């Protein structure tokens, strides 16, 4: 049979739909796609009906003595689901993932059969299908967040999965296995954003280098997450970014030094110094090195501001790690998010530019390349 897998997230902060646009295609592949939409009710009708059907079954509401026909009760259930989602969605755009593919379905004893659908148990492996796209979801969320100069978060809007056969029968399968207030600003995606997003998504999704960083960003970007957890996830993502890329950017740093000395002797000396320092660089030293290579055109003032912010955030993290008291409502989450996204952006842009033209370097403001 053909399965349909839907998942959607509210995009909270940073991103708004372009004026006059209801649906904006982002990236797609074999049988799957991501779009940014204002309204997902029509797309999610069958999925919503499955959720309403499951709810009725769990309540024991299939009996003929219940008020209204099954169609009427299902209709009411779908309307309630949509009402609750619209209340949650508000004016936020929705990132919608749609996927279709083939799957083996085993129809056991149905819990409920109707004209155009059947509700059964463990008919196919939904977990395997979901897990196959986890990395893609993190990649698209990070790629989309990179298009904003403000912090972007994601909140689950809906998820669902069902199968259909060649005759149009829908199979719903049940599996029996077991903050602080802040301003939210958004702006429409700029011209050329979808092309950049497509490039970033492709790069992030194919590279395993920053898997842990993306996973931590996804955790940080969940709307409503406790500030302390957001801070820890964001800082850990930043540490991974710096430590994973340090050797690459250190190599570039030394290989591009222009010294007015005898080149062979200068190279021997620098290599000796590097060997002696290997493993002895502090995290701040590593950040300074990475920053100098990633953002070569950045002004001295901006560079010094970045270092000061990095040190301030690291100091707080170190104090917390040593048991000092802290105010969860005053953690520098926005500052950390801005700095992390700036350097993730610069690293991403450098990677894209290296693929097309190795001589190019990342600009100072890599969000608007």
BELQUI-V729812 format. One record per residue. N is the residue number from 1. RES is the residue in one small letter. PHI is phi in degrees with one decimal (none if undefined). Layout:
# BELQUI-V729812
N | RES | PHI
N | RES | PHI
This chain:
# BELQUI-V729812
1 | x | none
2 | x | -100.5
3 | x | -93.7
4 | x | -122.6
5 | x | -116.6
6 | x | -119.7
7 | x | -148.7
8 | x | -141.2
9 | x | -131.7
10 | x | -72.5
11 | x | -101.0
12 | x | -103.5
13 | x | 86.8
14 | x | 84.3
15 | x | -120.2
16 | x | -130.7
17 | x | -67.8
18 | x | -59.6
19 | x | -54.1
20 | x | 76.2
21 | x | -112.8
22 | x | -99.8
23 | x | -145.3
24 | x | -123.0
25 | x | -63.7
26 | x | -109.9
27 | x | -137.2
28 | x | -151.8
29 | x | -146.0
30 | x | -71.4
31 | x | 85.9
32 | x | -134.6
33 | x | -157.7
34 | x | -121.8
35 | x | -133.4
36 | x | -105.8
37 | x | -135.5
38 | x | -85.0
39 | x | -139.2
40 | x | -116.6
41 | x | -57.5
42 | x | -63.9
43 | x | -64.0
44 | x | -95.2
45 | x | -58.2
46 | x | -65.3
47 | x | -65.7
48 | x | -63.8
49 | x | -64.1
50 | x | -64.2
51 | x | -66.2
52 | x | -66.6
53 | x | -62.9
54 | x | -62.2
55 | x | -62.6
56 | x | -64.1
57 | x | -65.4
58 | x | -65.7
59 | x | -85.7
60 | x | 69.4
61 | x | -100.7
62 | x | -86.5
63 | x | -57.1
64 | x | -69.1
65 | x | -79.9
66 | x | -70.5
67 | x | -71.0
68 | x | 84.5
69 | x | -76.6
70 | x | -60.8
71 | x | -60.5
72 | x | -67.7
73 | x | -68.7
74 | x | -65.1
75 | x | -59.3
76 | x | -64.2
77 | x | -63.3
78 | x | -63.2
79 | x | -62.4
80 | x | -66.0
81 | x | -62.5
82 | x | -66.3
83 | x | -62.1
84 | x | -64.9
85 | x | -68.3
86 | x | -63.9
87 | x | -62.7
88 | x | -76.9
89 | x | -70.4
90 | x | 58.8
91 | x | -98.5
92 | x | -71.5
93 | x | -70.8
94 | x | -118.3
95 | x | -88.9
96 | x | -112.1
97 | x | -106.0
98 | x | -125.0
99 | x | -144.0
100 | x | -130.0
101 | x | -166.4
102 | x | -96.8
103 | x | -149.6
104 | x | -77.6
105 | x | -119.7
106 | x | -113.5
107 | x | -89.6
108 | x | -88.2
109 | x | -69.6
110 | x | -71.9
111 | x | -81.2
112 | x | -159.1
113 | x | -124.3
114 | x | -134.6
115 | x | -57.1
116 | x | -122.4
117 | x | -152.0
118 | x | -139.6
119 | x | -108.7
120 | x | -140.5
121 | x | -123.7
122 | x | 46.0
123 | x | -78.2
124 | x | -154.4
125 | x | -85.9
126 | x | -71.2
127 | x | -60.7
128 | x | -62.0
129 | x | -66.2
130 | x | -60.4
131 | x | -63.2
132 | x | -64.6
133 | x | -116.2
134 | x | -59.8
135 | x | -65.3
136 | x | -58.6
137 | x | -59.9
138 | x | -63.6
139 | x | -64.9
140 | x | -69.6
141 | x | -64.1
142 | x | -67.3
143 | x | -61.1
144 | x | -68.3
145 | x | -61.9
146 | x | -69.1
147 | x | -85.1
148 | x | -117.3
149 | x | -89.0
150 | x | -111.9
151 | x | -66.4
152 | x | -115.1
153 | x | -127.3
154 | x | -129.2
155 | x | -129.5
156 | x | -56.9
157 | x | -105.9
158 | x | -167.9
159 | x | -150.3
160 | x | -169.5
161 | x | -153.4
162 | x | -154.7
163 | x | -122.6
164 | x | -135.3
165 | x | -101.0
166 | x | -65.6
167 | x | -92.3
168 | x | 89.5
169 | x | -73.8
170 | x | -97.1
171 | x | -110.4
172 | x | -102.9
173 | x | -116.4
174 | x | -93.7
175 | x | -101.8
176 | x | -98.5
177 | x | -75.7
178 | x | -60.0
179 | x | none
180 | x | -101.2
181 | x | -68.5
182 | x | -153.0
183 | x | -71.9
184 | x | -123.2
185 | x | -114.8
186 | x | -139.3
187 | x | -144.1
188 | x | -60.6
189 | x | -60.3
190 | x | -74.3
191 | x | -61.1
192 | x | 86.2
193 | x | -64.5
194 | x | -66.5
195 | x | -68.0
196 | x | -63.0
197 | x | -61.6
198 | x | -61.3
199 | x | -65.1
200 | x | -65.5
201 | x | -58.9
202 | x | -60.9
203 | x | -67.9
204 | x | -66.1
205 | x | -74.2
206 | x | -94.5
207 | x | -98.7
208 | x | -92.0
209 | x | -58.4
210 | x | -113.9
211 | x | -54.8
212 | x | -64.9
213 | x | -63.3
214 | x | -66.7
215 | x | -62.5
216 | x | -70.2
217 | x | -61.8
218 | x | -60.1
219 | x | -66.8
220 | x | -64.7
221 | x | -88.6
222 | x | -75.0
223 | x | -65.0
224 | x | 89.7
225 | x | -64.4
226 | x | -59.7
227 | x | -53.2
228 | x | -63.0
229 | x | -68.4
230 | x | -60.1
231 | x | -61.3
232 | x | -61.9
233 | x | -65.5
234 | x | -63.9
235 | x | -66.5
236 | x | -62.5
237 | x | -62.3
238 | x | -65.3
239 | x | -58.8
240 | x | -63.2
241 | x | -57.7
242 | x | -66.8
243 | x | -68.0
244 | x | -71.3
245 | x | -99.5
246 | x | -58.4
247 | x | -61.4
248 | x | -60.8
249 | x | -78.3
250 | x | -64.9
251 | x | -60.5
252 | x | -65.6
253 | x | -59.7
254 | x | -73.4
255 | x | -71.7
256 | x | -106.8
257 | x | -67.4
258 | x | -106.6
259 | x | -111.5
260 | x | -82.4
261 | x | -133.1
262 | x | -60.5
263 | x | -60.4
264 | x | -67.0
265 | x | -68.4
266 | x | -62.6
267 | x | -66.4
268 | x | -62.8
269 | x | -66.0
270 | x | -63.4
271 | x | -64.4
272 | x | -64.0
273 | x | -61.7
274 | x | -61.8
275 | x | -65.5
276 | x | -69.1
277 | x | -88.6
278 | x | -57.2
279 | x | 82.5
280 | x | -107.0
281 | x | -71.5
282 | x | -74.6
283 | x | -62.2
284 | x | -64.9
285 | x | -59.3
286 | x | -64.0
287 | x | -60.6
288 | x | -60.3
289 | x | -62.9
290 | x | -59.5
291 | x | -61.6
292 | x | -64.6
293 | x | -86.6
294 | x | -67.8
295 | x | -125.6
296 | x | -66.4
297 | x | -95.6
298 | x | -67.7
299 | x | -66.7
300 | x | -60.1
301 | x | -64.0
302 | x | -65.3
303 | x | -64.6
304 | x | -65.5
305 | x | -64.1
306 | x | -61.7
307 | x | -63.3
308 | x | -63.1
309 | x | -65.4
310 | x | -61.1
311 | x | -64.0
312 | x | -63.4
313 | x | -67.7
314 | x | -63.1
315 | x | -61.2
316 | x | -63.3
317 | x | -60.0
318 | x | -65.3
319 | x | -63.6
320 | x | -62.8
321 | x | -63.2
322 | x | -97.0
323 | x | 91.8
324 | x | -71.1
325 | x | -70.1
326 | x | -148.7
327 | x | -98.7
328 | x | -61.8
329 | x | -76.9
330 | x | -121.8
331 | x | -73.0
332 | x | -77.5
333 | x | -67.7
334 | x | -62.8
335 | x | -63.7
336 | x | -63.2
337 | x | -62.4
338 | x | -61.1
339 | x | -68.4
340 | x | -60.4
341 | x | -65.6
342 | x | -60.8
343 | x | -80.8
344 | x | -63.0
345 | x | -60.5
346 | x | -62.4
347 | x | -65.6
348 | x | -64.4
349 | x | -64.0
350 | x | -61.8
351 | x | -63.8
352 | x | -66.3
353 | x | -67.6
354 | x | -65.7
355 | x | -69.9
356 | x | -95.5
357 | x | -157.3
358 | x | -57.9
359 | x | -80.1
360 | x | -79.1
361 | x | -124.6
362 | x | -70.1
363 | x | -74.3
364 | x | -60.4
365 | x | -105.7
366 | x | -77.8
367 | x | -73.1
368 | x | -118.0
369 | x | -66.3
